Amino acid sequence: MAHFSNKEPTMLTPEQVKAMIEGVAKCEHIEVEGDGHHFFAVIVSSEFEGKARLARHRLIKDGLKAQLESNELHALSISVAATPAEWSTKAQ
């Protein structure tokens, strides 16, 4: 059973959240936007190769479990989790 903190979330910058994500997976491209509490990310990583969409999201969220449970990072929505090949196709 997960234990979530009642403590007030810290105000983070998109750069701080980007660094957290880069600590979980080697990213070829990453974009993070947010208001200090809620963040949206576009993540391109070769570590996503061979993984289904849900597994890609779990890779990142599981790696940030401590930050999410402590409320250091309140909310992260991964809008894109793509491999470099998928991203280059989308970019064209």
N, CA, C and O atoms as a GROMACS GRO file, in nm:
protein
  368
    1MET      N    1   0.084  -0.117   0.000
    1MET     CA    2   0.000   0.000   0.000
    1MET      C    3   0.089   0.124   0.000
    1MET      O    4   0.181   0.134   0.081
    2ALA      N    5   0.062   0.217  -0.089
    2ALA     CA    6   0.142   0.339  -0.099
    2ALA      C    7   0.107   0.434   0.014
    2ALA      O    8  -0.008   0.442   0.057
    3HIS      N    9   0.206   0.505   0.060
    3HIS     CA   10   0.186   0.605   0.164
    3HIS      C   11   0.212   0.741   0.100
    3HIS      O   12   0.323   0.767   0.054
    4PHE      N   13   0.113   0.826   0.099
    4PHE     CA   14   0.127   0.958   0.041
    4PHE      C   15   0.131   1.061   0.152
    4PHE      O   16   0.055   1.053   0.248
    5SER      N   17   0.218   1.157   0.137
    5SER     CA   18   0.238   1.260   0.238
    5SER      C   19   0.128   1.365   0.230
    5SER      O   20   0.076   1.395   0.123
    6ASN      N   21   0.094   1.420   0.344
    6ASN     CA   22  -0.001   1.530   0.351
    6ASN      C   23   0.070   1.664   0.344
    6ASN      O   24   0.005   1.769   0.346
    7LYS      N   25   0.202   1.663   0.335
    7LYS     CA   26   0.276   1.788   0.335
    7LYS      C   27   0.249   1.865   0.207
    7LYS      O   28   0.225   1.807   0.101
    8GLU      N   29   0.254   1.996   0.219
    8GLU     CA   30   0.230   2.086   0.106
    8GLU      C   31   0.336   2.062  -0.002
    8GLU      O   32   0.455   2.053   0.029
    9PRO      N   33   0.294   2.051  -0.130
    9PRO     CA   34   0.392   2.026  -0.236
    9PRO      C   35   0.488   2.144  -0.252
    9PRO      O   36   0.452   2.259  -0.231
   10THR      N   37   0.610   2.112  -0.290
   10THR     CA   38   0.714   2.211  -0.316
   10THR      C   39   0.688   2.272  -0.454
   10THR      O   40   0.642   2.203  -0.545
   11MET      N   41   0.716   2.401  -0.469
   11MET     CA   42   0.708   2.463  -0.600
   11MET      C   43   0.835   2.426  -0.677
   11MET      O   44   0.945   2.463  -0.636
   12LEU      N   45   0.819   2.356  -0.786
   12LEU     CA   46   0.932   2.314  -0.869
   12LEU      C   47   0.930   2.391  -1.000
   12LEU      O   48   0.827   2.441  -1.043
   13THR      N   49   1.046   2.399  -1.063
   13THR     CA   50   1.054   2.457  -1.196
   13THR      C   51   1.053   2.343  -1.298
   13THR      O   52   1.086   2.230  -1.264
   14PRO      N   53   1.017   2.372  -1.422
   14PRO     CA   54   1.025   2.269  -1.526
   14PRO      C   55   1.166   2.212  -1.539
   14PRO      O   56   1.182   2.093  -1.568
   15GLU      N   57   1.268   2.294  -1.518
   15GLU     CA   58   1.406   2.247  -1.527
   15GLU      C   59   1.436   2.144  -1.419
   15GLU      O   60   1.507   2.046  -1.444
   16GLN      N   61   1.382   2.164  -1.298
   16GLN     CA   62   1.403   2.067  -1.190
   16GLN      C   63   1.335   1.934  -1.222
   16GLN      O   64   1.391   1.827  -1.197
   17VAL      N   65   1.215   1.940  -1.277
   17VAL     CA   66   1.143   1.818  -1.312
   17VAL      C   67   1.215   1.747  -1.427
   17VAL      O   68   1.225   1.625  -1.428
   18LYS      N   69   1.264   1.824  -1.522
   18LYS     CA   70   1.342   1.767  -1.633
   18LYS      C   71   1.463   1.691  -1.578
   18LYS      O   72   1.491   1.580  -1.623
   19ALA      N   73   1.533   1.750  -1.482
   19ALA     CA   74   1.650   1.684  -1.422
   19ALA      C   75   1.609   1.555  -1.350
   19ALA      O   76   1.682   1.456  -1.354
   20MET      N   77   1.494   1.556  -1.284
   20MET     CA   78   1.445   1.436  -1.217
   20MET      C   79   1.421   1.324  -1.318
   20MET      O   80   1.461   1.209  -1.296
   21ILE      N   81   1.356   1.358  -1.430
   21ILE     CA   82   1.327   1.259  -1.534
   21ILE      C   83   1.457   1.207  -1.594
   21ILE      O   84   1.470   1.087  -1.618
   22GLU      N   85   1.552   1.297  -1.620
   22GLU     CA   86   1.680   1.255  -1.677
   22GLU      C   87   1.758   1.165  -1.581
   22GLU      O   88   1.844   1.090  -1.624
   23GLY      N   89   1.728   1.172  -1.452
   23GLY     CA   90   1.789   1.083  -1.355
   23GLY      C   91   1.732   0.943  -1.360
   23GLY      O   92   1.791   0.848  -1.308
   24VAL      N   93   1.615   0.930  -1.422
   24VAL     CA   94   1.547   0.800  -1.434
   24VAL      C   95   1.583   0.731  -1.565
   24VAL      O   96   1.607   0.610  -1.567
   25ALA      N   97   1.586   0.807  -1.674
   25ALA     CA   98   1.609   0.749  -1.807
   25ALA      C   99   1.696   0.843  -1.890
   25ALA      O  100   1.684   0.965  -1.880
   26LYS      N  101   1.783   0.784  -1.971
   26LYS     CA  102   1.862   0.864  -2.065
   26LYS      C  103   1.767   0.913  -2.173
   26LYS      O  104   1.706   0.833  -2.244
   27CYS      N  105   1.756   1.044  -2.185
   27CYS     CA  106   1.660   1.102  -2.279
   27CYS      C  107   1.732   1.168  -2.396
   27CYS      O  108   1.826   1.246  -2.376
   28GLU      N  109   1.688   1.136  -2.516
   28GLU     CA  110   1.742   1.202  -2.635
   28GLU      C  111   1.676   1.339  -2.653
   28GLU      O  112   1.736   1.430  -2.711
   29HIS      N  113   1.553   1.353  -2.605
   29HIS     CA  114   1.480   1.479  -2.614
   29HIS      C  115   1.380   1.482  -2.499
   29HIS      O  116   1.317   1.381  -2.468
   30ILE      N  117   1.367   1.598  -2.436
   30ILE     CA  118   1.270   1.611  -2.328
   30ILE      C  119   1.220   1.755  -2.322
   30ILE      O  120   1.299   1.849  -2.332
   31GLU      N  121   1.091   1.770  -2.306
   31GLU     CA  122   1.028   1.900  -2.286
   31GLU      C  123   0.940   1.888  -2.162
   31GLU      O  124   0.866   1.791  -2.148
   32VAL      N  125   0.949   1.986  -2.074
   32VAL     CA  126   0.865   1.987  -1.954
   32VAL      C  127   0.806   2.126  -1.938
   32VAL      O  128   0.877   2.226  -1.945
   33GLU      N  129   0.675   2.130  -1.917
   33GLU     CA  130   0.605   2.255  -1.889
   33GLU      C  131   0.523   2.234  -1.764
   33GLU      O  132   0.479   2.122  -1.735
   34GLY      N  133   0.502   2.341  -1.688
   34GLY     CA  134   0.419   2.327  -1.570
   34GLY      C  135   0.408   2.455  -1.491
   34GLY      O  136   0.474   2.555  -1.521
   35ASP      N  137   0.323   2.449  -1.389
   35ASP     CA  138   0.293   2.566  -1.307
   35ASP      C  139   0.356   2.562  -1.168
   35ASP      O  140   0.319   2.641  -1.081
   36GLY      N  141   0.448   2.472  -1.147
   36GLY     CA  142   0.509   2.458  -1.015
   36GLY      C  143   0.458   2.339  -0.938
   36GLY      O  144   0.526   2.288  -0.849
   37HIS      N  145   0.337   2.293  -0.972
   37HIS     CA  146   0.276   2.176  -0.906
   37HIS      C  147   0.238   2.067  -1.007
   37HIS      O  148   0.259   1.949  -0.981
   38HIS      N  149   0.183   2.107  -1.120
   38HIS     CA  150   0.136   2.014  -1.223
   38HIS      C  151   0.224   2.031  -1.346
   38HIS      O  152   0.243   2.141  -1.397
   39PHE      N  153   0.278   1.918  -1.394
   39PHE     CA  154   0.372   1.923  -1.506
   39PHE      C  155   0.329   1.829  -1.618
   39PHE      O  156   0.265   1.726  -1.595
   40PHE      N  157   0.366   1.867  -1.740
   40PHE     CA  158   0.340   1.789  -1.860
   40PHE      C  159   0.474   1.766  -1.927
   40PHE      O  160   0.554   1.858  -1.941
   41ALA      N  161   0.499   1.642  -1.969
   41ALA     CA  162   0.629   1.609  -2.027
   41ALA      C  163   0.617   1.538  -2.161
   41ALA      O  164   0.527   1.457  -2.183
   42VAL      N  165   0.709   1.570  -2.249
   42VAL     CA  166   0.733   1.499  -2.374
   42VAL      C  167   0.870   1.436  -2.356
   42VAL      O  168   0.970   1.506  -2.338
   43ILE      N  169   0.876   1.303  -2.361
   43ILE     CA  170   1.000   1.232  -2.334
   43ILE      C  171   1.034   1.140  -2.451
   43ILE      O  172   0.952   1.058  -2.492
   44VAL      N  173   1.155   1.155  -2.504
   44VAL     CA  174   1.203   1.068  -2.611
   44VAL      C  175   1.326   0.996  -2.557
   44VAL      O  176   1.425   1.059  -2.519
   45SER      N  177   1.319   0.864  -2.553
   45SER     CA  178   1.428   0.785  -2.496
   45SER      C  179   1.441   0.651  -2.568
   45SER      O  180   1.341   0.585  -2.598
   46SER      N  181   1.565   0.612  -2.594
   46SER     CA  182   1.588   0.480  -2.652
   46SER      C  183   1.555   0.370  -2.552
   46SER      O  184   1.540   0.254  -2.590
   47GLU      N  185   1.544   0.404  -2.423
   47GLU     CA  186   1.506   0.306  -2.321
   47GLU      C  187   1.360   0.260  -2.338
   47GLU      O  188   1.319   0.162  -2.275
   48PHE      N  189   1.283   0.329  -2.422
   48PHE     CA  190   1.145   0.290  -2.448
   48PHE      C  191   1.134   0.183  -2.556
   48PHE      O  192   1.026   0.128  -2.578
   49GLU      N  193   1.245   0.154  -2.625
   49GLU     CA  194   1.244   0.053  -2.733
   49GLU      C  195   1.186  -0.079  -2.682
   49GLU      O  196   1.228  -0.129  -2.578
   50GLY      N  197   1.092  -0.134  -2.757
   50GLY     CA  198   1.033  -0.264  -2.724
   50GLY      C  199   0.934  -0.262  -2.609
   50GLY      O  200   0.883  -0.367  -2.569
   51LYS      N  201   0.904  -0.144  -2.556
   51LYS     CA  202   0.809  -0.134  -2.445
   51LYS      C  203   0.676  -0.076  -2.494
   51LYS      O  204   0.673   0.013  -2.578
   52ALA      N  205   0.567  -0.128  -2.439
   52ALA     CA  206   0.434  -0.074  -2.469
   52ALA      C  207   0.420   0.063  -2.402
   52ALA      O  208   0.498   0.099  -2.314
   53ARG      N  209   0.320   0.138  -2.444
   53ARG     CA  210   0.297   0.273  -2.392
   53ARG      C  211   0.288   0.275  -2.240
   53ARG      O  212   0.352   0.358  -2.176
   54LEU      N  213   0.211   0.185  -2.182
   54LEU     CA  214   0.195   0.182  -2.037
   54LEU      C  215   0.328   0.152  -1.967
   54LEU      O  216   0.358   0.212  -1.864
   55ALA      N  217   0.407   0.062  -2.022
   55ALA     CA  218   0.538   0.028  -1.963
   55ALA      C  219   0.633   0.148  -1.968
   55ALA      O  220   0.715   0.165  -1.878
   56ARG      N  221   0.623   0.229  -2.072
   56ARG     CA  222   0.707   0.349  -2.083
   56ARG      C  223   0.672   0.447  -1.972
   56ARG      O  224   0.760   0.503  -1.906
   57HIS      N  225   0.542   0.467  -1.952
   57HIS     CA  226   0.496   0.558  -1.846
   57HIS      C  227   0.537   0.505  -1.709
   57HIS      O  228   0.580   0.582  -1.622
   58ARG      N  229   0.524   0.375  -1.689
   58ARG     CA  230   0.561   0.314  -1.560
   58ARG      C  231   0.710   0.329  -1.533
   58ARG      O  232   0.750   0.352  -1.419
   59LEU      N  233   0.792   0.316  -1.636
   59LEU     CA  234   0.936   0.331  -1.620
   59LEU      C  235   0.968   0.466  -1.556
   59LEU      O  236   1.047   0.475  -1.462
   60ILE      N  237   0.905   0.570  -1.608
   60ILE     CA  238   0.930   0.705  -1.556
   60ILE      C  239   0.866   0.724  -1.419
   60ILE      O  240   0.931   0.768  -1.325
   61LYS      N  241   0.738   0.689  -1.407
   61LYS     CA  242   0.667   0.710  -1.280
   61LYS      C  243   0.727   0.627  -1.167
   61LYS      O  244   0.738   0.676  -1.054
   62ASP      N  245   0.767   0.503  -1.194
   62ASP     CA  246   0.830   0.420  -1.090
   62ASP      C  247   0.963   0.481  -1.047
   62ASP      O  248   0.998   0.475  -0.929
   63GLY      N  249   1.035   0.539  -1.140
   63GLY     CA  250   1.162   0.603  -1.108
   63GLY      C  251   1.146   0.730  -1.026
   63GLY      O  252   1.240   0.772  -0.958
   64LEU      N  253   1.028   0.789  -1.033
   64LEU     CA  254   0.999   0.912  -0.958
   64LEU      C  255   0.908   0.885  -0.838
   64LEU      O  256   0.851   0.978  -0.780
   65LYS      N  257   0.895   0.758  -0.802
   65LYS     CA  258   0.803   0.718  -0.695
   65LYS      C  259   0.828   0.795  -0.565
   65LYS      O  260   0.733   0.843  -0.503
   66ALA      N  261   0.952   0.806  -0.523
   66ALA     CA  262   0.983   0.875  -0.397
   66ALA      C  263   0.939   1.022  -0.402
   66ALA      O  264   0.883   1.073  -0.305
   67GLN      N  265   0.964   1.089  -0.514
   67GLN     CA  266   0.926   1.230  -0.528
   67GLN      C  267   0.774   1.246  -0.531
   67GLN      O  268   0.721   1.342  -0.475
   68LEU      N  269   0.705   1.153  -0.595
   68LEU     CA  270   0.559   1.160  -0.601
   68LEU      C  271   0.497   1.130  -0.465
   68LEU      O  272   0.404   1.198  -0.423
   69GLU      N  273   0.547   1.028  -0.397
   69GLU     CA  274   0.490   0.991  -0.267
   69GLU      C  275   0.517   1.095  -0.160
   69GLU      O  276   0.435   1.114  -0.070
   70SER      N  277   0.631   1.162  -0.167
   70SER     CA  278   0.664   1.264  -0.067
   70SER      C  279   0.598   1.397  -0.099
   70SER      O  280   0.606   1.491  -0.019
   71ASN      N  281   0.533   1.406  -0.214
   71ASN     CA  282   0.467   1.527  -0.263
   71ASN      C  283   0.567   1.633  -0.307
   71ASN      O  284   0.529   1.748  -0.330
   72GLU      N  285   0.694   1.595  -0.320
   72GLU     CA  286   0.792   1.687  -0.378
   72GLU      C  287   0.749   1.720  -0.521
   72GLU      O  288   0.758   1.834  -0.566
   73LEU      N  289   0.704   1.618  -0.591
   73LEU     CA  290   0.648   1.632  -0.726
   73LEU      C  291   0.502   1.594  -0.715
   73LEU      O  292   0.469   1.478  -0.692
   74HIS      N  293   0.414   1.692  -0.732
   74HIS     CA  294   0.271   1.668  -0.708
   74HIS      C  295   0.205   1.590  -0.821
   74HIS      O  296   0.137   1.490  -0.796
   75ALA      N  297   0.224   1.634  -0.945
   75ALA     CA  298   0.157   1.568  -1.057
   75ALA      C  299   0.241   1.578  -1.184
   75ALA      O  300   0.292   1.685  -1.218
   76LEU      N  301   0.254   1.465  -1.253
   76LEU     CA  302   0.326   1.461  -1.379
   76LEU      C  303   0.243   1.385  -1.481
   76LEU      O  304   0.208   1.268  -1.460
   77SER      N  305   0.211   1.452  -1.590
   77SER     CA  306   0.140   1.389  -1.701
   77SER      C  307   0.239   1.374  -1.816
   77SER      O  308   0.299   1.471  -1.862
   78ILE      N  309   0.254   1.251  -1.862
   78ILE     CA  310   0.345   1.224  -1.974
   78ILE      C  311   0.261   1.224  -2.101
   78ILE      O  312   0.190   1.127  -2.129
   79SER      N  313   0.269   1.333  -2.176
   79SER     CA  314   0.185   1.344  -2.296
   79SER      C  315   0.244   1.266  -2.413
   79SER      O  316   0.169   1.216  -2.497
   80VAL      N  317   0.377   1.255  -2.419
   80VAL     CA  318   0.442   1.175  -2.522
   80VAL      C  319   0.556   1.098  -2.458
   80VAL      O  320   0.638   1.156  -2.386
   81ALA      N  321   0.562   0.968  -2.482
   81ALA     CA  322   0.674   0.882  -2.441
   81ALA      C  323   0.711   0.802  -2.565
   81ALA      O  324   0.653   0.697  -2.592
   82ALA      N  325   0.810   0.852  -2.639
   82ALA     CA  326   0.841   0.795  -2.770
   82ALA      C  327   0.987   0.751  -2.779
   82ALA      O  328   1.073   0.799  -2.706
   83THR      N  329   1.012   0.658  -2.871
   83THR     CA  330   1.149   0.621  -2.905
   83THR      C  331   1.202   0.728  -3.002
   83THR      O  332   1.122   0.802  -3.059
   84PRO      N  333   1.332   0.736  -3.020
   84PRO     CA  334   1.385   0.833  -3.117
   84PRO      C  335   1.328   0.814  -3.258
   84PRO      O  336   1.299   0.912  -3.326
   85ALA      N  337   1.310   0.689  -3.301
   85ALA     CA  338   1.254   0.663  -3.435
   85ALA      C  339   1.110   0.712  -3.444
   85ALA      O  340   1.071   0.774  -3.543
   86GLU      N  341   1.031   0.686  -3.341
   86GLU     CA  342   0.892   0.733  -3.339
   86GLU      C  343   0.886   0.885  -3.340
   86GLU      O  344   0.803   0.944  -3.409
   87TRP      N  345   0.974   0.948  -3.264
   87TRP     CA  346   0.975   1.093  -3.255
   87TRP      C  347   1.014   1.156  -3.388
   87TRP      O  348   0.955   1.257  -3.429
   88SER      N  349   1.113   1.098  -3.457
   88SER     CA  350   1.154   1.155  -3.585
   88SER      C  351   1.042   1.142  -3.688
   88SER      O  352   1.029   1.228  -3.776
   89THR      N  353   0.962   1.037  -3.680
   89THR     CA  354   0.847   1.020  -3.769
   89THR      C  355   0.740   1.125  -3.738
   89THR      O  356   0.681   1.182  -3.830
   90LYS      N  357   0.716   1.151  -3.609
   90LYS     CA  358   0.617   1.252  -3.570
   90LYS      C  359   0.661   1.392  -3.608
   90LYS      O  360   0.578   1.476  -3.642
   91ALA      N  361   0.791   1.418  -3.602
   91ALA     CA  362   0.844   1.551  -3.628
   91ALA      C  363   0.838   1.588  -3.776
   91ALA      O  364   0.848   1.706  -3.810
   92GLN      N  365   0.821   1.490  -3.863
   92GLN     CA  366   0.819   1.518  -4.008
   92GLN      C  367   0.683   1.557  -4.056
   92GLN      O  368   0.665   1.584  -4.174
   0.00000   0.00000   0.00000
